[in-house]
Amino acid sequence: MSHTILVADDEPAIRTMLEVILSADGHEIVAVADGKTALEYLQTHTPDVMLLDVQMPFMDGFEICSRVKRIKRLRHTPVLLLTALDDDQTRDHAKLVGADDIVAKPLSGKNLRGRITHLINDRQQS
């Protein structure tokens, strides 16, 4: 089954890699380069999953996640944060803002696909 996945990452190579990996599973990928553009997209769209880079210009993934979780229509949309910051403080902050999962870069396609499938299945069972 195809799902819409919002990918927000300021690195073009990461966006392209995620598009290739996830579209191979039949998902529709909407890729944006910054947090501001992600929020503009979310004003009129409700993706099935959001992948947000923690470190982006204009607005980081933590801030986007925090805002998304306060919007009734988007509150239950799974958010997976992507980060090069693999430490307890980053994980704690991710939980604080309501992220559903966090993945350290560099990314493993197999691991990422499994986590996305898990998030989608959890949402459908809720």
Residue pairs with C-beta under 8 A, 6 or more apart in sequence:
1 26
2 26
2 27
2 28
3 27
3 28
3 47
3 48
3 49
3 120
4 27
4 28
4 29
4 30
4 45
4 47
4 48
4 49
5 22
5 27
5 28
5 29
5 30
5 47
5 48
5 49
5 50
5 51
5 116
6 30
6 32
6 38
6 41
6 42
6 45
6 47
6 49
6 50
6 51
6 52
7 15
7 18
7 19
7 22
7 29
7 30
7 31
7 32
7 51
8 31
8 32
8 33
8 34
8 35
8 37
8 38
8 50
8 51
8 52
8 53
8 56
8 61
8 64
9 15
9 18
9 31
9 33
9 51
9 52
9 53
9 56
9 82
10 33
10 34
10 53
10 55
10 56
10 57
11 53
12 33
14 53
14 82
14 105
14 107
15 31
15 33
17 107
17 109
18 29
18 31
18 51
18 107
18 112
19 29
19 31
21 109
21 112
21 113
22 29
22 112
22 113
22 116
23 29
25 113
27 116
30 41
30 45
30 47
32 38
32 41
33 56
34 56
34 57
34 58
34 59
35 52
35 56
35 57
35 58
35 59
35 60
35 61
35 63
35 64
36 58
36 59
38 50
38 52
38 59
38 64
39 59
39 64
39 67
42 68
42 71
42 74
46 73
46 74
46 77
47 77
48 77
48 78
48 120
48 123
49 77
49 78
49 79
49 80
49 116
49 119
49 120
50 64
50 65
50 68
50 77
50 78
50 79
50 80
51 80
51 82
51 116
52 61
52 64
52 65
52 79
52 80
52 81
52 82
53 60
53 61
53 81
53 82
53 83
54 60
54 61
54 62
54 81
54 82
54 83
54 84
54 85
54 90
54 94
55 61
55 83
55 84
55 85
61 81
61 82
61 83
62 81
62 93
62 94
62 97
63 97
65 79
65 81
65 94
65 97
65 98
65 99
66 97
66 98
68 74
68 75
68 77
68 79
68 98
69 75
69 79
69 97
69 98
76 123
76 126
77 123
78 100
78 101
78 119
78 120
78 122
78 123
79 98
79 99
79 100
79 101
80 99
80 100
80 101
80 102
80 103
80 115
80 116
80 119
81 94
81 99
81 101
81 102
81 103
82 102
82 103
82 105
82 107
83 90
83 94
83 102
83 103
83 104
83 105
84 104
84 105
86 104
90 102
91 102
94 102
100 119
100 122
101 115
101 119
103 111
103 112
103 115
